[in-house]
């Protein structure tokens, strides 16, 4: 038996946004989306070669920054205009990253931005049953197409909120911004390598932190 990682081993580890789905309307929601992507991340884009920009940092976060850049949005300008007050890095056990900023979009209000696994964020968001069903259906569609999925949400904080305990702030009710479907193509040499292994009597197992739906589709 061979147990193999998925990302970067079976796939190219070259993330790109395939789709974005949101039930929120208006320019305000779009501005929040831009600020959420630009602020709640540790990645950067090296654009010294505009034809082939290079992601510095997490490839999934980089895919979101490239998505902004392709739409003419300067993520650095957004990031610098919204000072960070507190940040909780992504962790596998939590499956989300959180950042509190002084929001330019909301005129200096403290905004908590969350980015992470949809199944985690959905549980903390204020959604009607119909809206939740539509988001979950889109989430399932992304999984069935072997996409990595990310949900983005926010919460406007009260003055004097305790920023030292960000997980507790999630319990106050988040507002969902939308979900992304991000594709990581299978490496071209992988299918034949797996066929060779199987013909030799070797069973191949995928080990991944992604959802079971994404793992099955890659398999």
Wavefront OBJ file of the C-alpha trace (Angstrom):
o trace
v 0.000 0.000 0.000
v 1.159 3.521 -0.824
v -0.367 6.377 1.206
v 0.040 9.682 -0.618
v -0.678 13.282 0.214
v -3.005 14.972 -2.281
v -2.032 18.632 -2.563
v 1.283 19.107 -4.355
v 1.779 15.358 -4.813
v -1.212 14.211 -6.843
v -2.095 17.792 -7.756
v -0.009 20.721 -8.993
v -0.497 22.867 -5.852
v -1.355 25.681 -8.254
v -4.607 27.055 -6.941
v -6.931 29.219 -9.000
v -10.452 30.456 -8.300
v -13.005 28.724 -10.522
v -16.187 30.212 -9.080
v -17.640 32.486 -6.417
v -21.187 32.189 -5.081
v -23.001 34.692 -2.898
v -26.574 35.432 -1.884
v -25.585 38.946 -0.785
v -26.296 41.909 -3.086
v -25.050 45.445 -3.476
v -21.791 47.366 -3.580
v -21.450 47.190 0.202
v -21.219 43.394 0.166
v -18.671 43.558 -2.656
v -16.526 46.056 -0.771
v -16.628 43.837 2.321
v -15.546 40.895 0.159
v -12.549 42.812 -1.170
v -11.514 43.962 2.310
v -12.018 40.456 3.727
v -9.728 38.865 1.131
v -7.054 41.565 1.352
v -6.932 41.773 5.157
v -7.563 38.238 6.397
v -4.494 36.591 4.851
v -0.746 36.200 5.254
v -0.021 35.780 1.516
v 1.461 38.242 -0.951
v 1.775 38.398 -4.733
v 5.158 38.959 -6.362
v 4.154 40.755 -9.559
v 7.585 41.671 -10.864
v 6.664 39.555 -13.887
v 3.062 40.617 -14.618
v 2.596 37.721 -17.044
v 3.435 35.147 -14.361
v 2.697 36.551 -10.879
v 4.124 34.440 -8.067
v 2.250 33.612 -4.875
v 4.309 34.097 -1.716
v 2.724 32.122 1.090
v -0.311 29.878 1.199
v -1.397 28.900 -2.363
v -5.113 28.939 -1.501
v -4.893 32.446 -0.039
v -2.805 33.451 -3.045
v -5.574 32.276 -5.376
v -7.979 34.730 -3.730
v -5.473 37.589 -4.048
v -4.934 36.753 -7.731
v -8.715 36.741 -8.188
v -8.815 40.292 -6.810
v -5.881 41.391 -8.952
v -7.505 40.043 -12.116
v -10.462 42.306 -11.360
v -8.293 45.389 -11.039
v -8.441 45.482 -7.218
v -5.254 46.525 -5.412
v -5.198 44.171 -2.407
v -2.223 45.972 -0.823
v -4.059 49.284 -0.911
v -7.032 47.653 0.859
v -4.753 45.951 3.379
v -2.846 49.113 4.267
v -6.066 51.112 4.658
v -7.501 48.665 7.232
v -5.098 48.304 10.203
v -5.046 44.863 11.837
v -5.905 44.796 15.545
v -5.782 41.026 16.159
v -5.266 37.874 14.139
v -5.805 34.159 14.652
v -3.741 32.119 12.159
v -5.238 29.172 10.317
v -4.987 25.873 12.187
v -5.998 22.431 10.957
v -8.041 21.679 14.054
v -10.031 24.943 13.725
v -10.207 24.998 9.912
v -10.450 28.780 9.789
v -8.410 31.985 10.009
v -9.670 35.180 11.639
v -8.565 38.813 11.593
v -9.951 41.913 13.310
v -9.407 45.175 11.432
v -10.329 48.829 11.626
v -12.533 48.767 8.553
v -12.321 51.462 5.929
v -15.449 50.002 4.307
v -17.450 50.409 7.530
v -16.037 53.849 8.405
v -13.624 52.833 11.137
v -15.760 50.130 12.773
v -14.003 47.053 14.129
v -14.770 44.138 11.800
v -13.975 40.486 12.438
v -13.285 38.639 9.177
v -13.336 34.831 9.063
v -12.150 32.588 6.233
v -12.381 28.812 6.408
v -14.195 25.556 5.816
v -17.843 26.190 4.819
v -19.172 23.454 7.088
v -17.567 25.255 10.063
v -18.621 28.796 9.152
v -22.198 27.866 8.194
v -22.752 26.760 11.795
v -21.804 30.223 13.083
v -23.729 32.294 10.500
v -27.199 33.765 10.727
v -28.876 32.192 7.670
v -32.489 31.443 6.852
v -33.220 27.765 6.116
v -33.745 28.536 2.395
v -30.526 30.506 2.087
v -28.550 27.868 3.981
v -29.936 25.185 1.657
v -28.784 27.125 -1.410
v -25.299 27.624 0.031
v -25.039 23.952 0.998
v -26.149 22.897 -2.495
v -23.446 25.078 -4.069
v -20.903 23.737 -1.568
v -21.782 20.170 -2.614
v -21.423 21.118 -6.279
v -17.920 22.457 -5.674
v -16.965 19.295 -3.809
v -18.295 17.076 -6.594
v -16.012 18.933 -9.025
v -12.942 18.321 -6.818
v -12.698 21.982 -5.817
v -11.252 23.245 -2.582
v -13.965 25.298 -0.901
v -13.666 28.404 1.264
v -16.351 30.443 2.983
v -15.882 34.106 3.970
v -17.884 35.753 6.735
v -17.724 38.799 9.003
v -19.089 40.340 12.170
v -19.160 43.994 13.180
v -17.858 44.140 16.747
v -19.049 46.292 19.620
v -16.707 48.833 21.152
v -14.624 47.241 23.898
v -14.902 43.671 22.575
v -12.281 41.310 23.990
v -9.943 40.739 21.035
v -7.793 38.275 22.993
v -10.426 35.529 22.614
v -11.395 35.513 18.939
v -13.087 32.050 18.966
v -15.640 33.400 21.446
v -16.422 36.321 19.119
v -17.598 33.858 16.478
v -20.434 32.817 18.754
v -22.081 36.226 18.431
v -23.428 35.429 14.983
v -21.546 35.905 11.712
v -22.800 37.277 8.414
v -21.835 35.112 5.447
v -20.245 36.940 2.492
v -20.004 33.998 0.094
v -18.137 30.827 -0.838
v -15.317 30.168 -3.294
v -14.599 27.099 -5.394
v -10.845 26.768 -5.980
v -9.307 24.263 -8.378
v -5.954 22.497 -8.031
v -5.352 20.509 -11.245
v -4.134 16.887 -11.123
v -0.499 16.573 -12.231
v -0.332 15.157 -15.753
v 2.011 12.278 -14.825
v -0.065 11.047 -11.883
v -2.767 8.910 -13.591
v -0.245 6.702 -15.389
v 1.922 6.396 -12.255
v -1.108 5.157 -10.303
v -2.044 2.713 -13.071
v 1.491 1.291 -13.010
v 1.286 0.862 -9.241
v -2.081 -0.863 -9.434
v -0.855 -3.252 -12.140
v 2.016 -4.137 -9.799
v -0.454 -4.996 -7.031
v -0.015 -1.755 -5.103
v -3.078 -0.112 -3.538
v -2.972 3.719 -3.449
v -4.603 5.677 -0.609
v -5.108 9.456 -0.544
v -4.535 11.262 2.748
v -5.825 14.839 2.771
v -7.197 17.569 4.974
v -9.796 18.375 2.303
v -13.358 17.076 2.484
v -14.222 13.504 1.537
v -16.141 14.740 -1.515
v -13.075 16.491 -2.934
v -10.853 13.480 -2.157
v -13.246 11.101 -3.931
v -13.428 13.287 -7.027
v -9.623 13.518 -7.273
v -9.469 9.720 -6.802
l 1 2 3 4 5 6 7 8 9 10 11 12 13 14 15 16 17 18 19 20 21 22 23 24 25 26 27 28 29 30 31 32 33 34 35 36 37 38 39 40 41 42 43 44 45 46 47 48 49 50 51 52 53 54 55 56 57 58 59 60 61 62 63 64 65 66 67 68 69 70 71 72 73 74 75 76 77 78 79 80 81 82 83 84 85 86 87 88 89 90 91 92 93 94 95 96 97 98 99 100 101 102 103 104 105 106 107 108 109 110 111 112 113 114 115 116 117 118 119 120 121 122 123 124 125 126 127 128 129 130 131 132 133 134 135 136 137 138 139 140 141 142 143 144 145 146 147 148 149 150 151 152 153 154 155 156 157 158 159 160 161 162 163 164 165 166 167 168 169 170 171 172 173 174 175 176 177 178 179 180 181 182 183 184 185 186 187 188 189 190 191 192 193 194 195 196 197 198 199 200 201 202 203 204 205 206 207 208 209 210 211 212 213 214 215 216 217 218 219
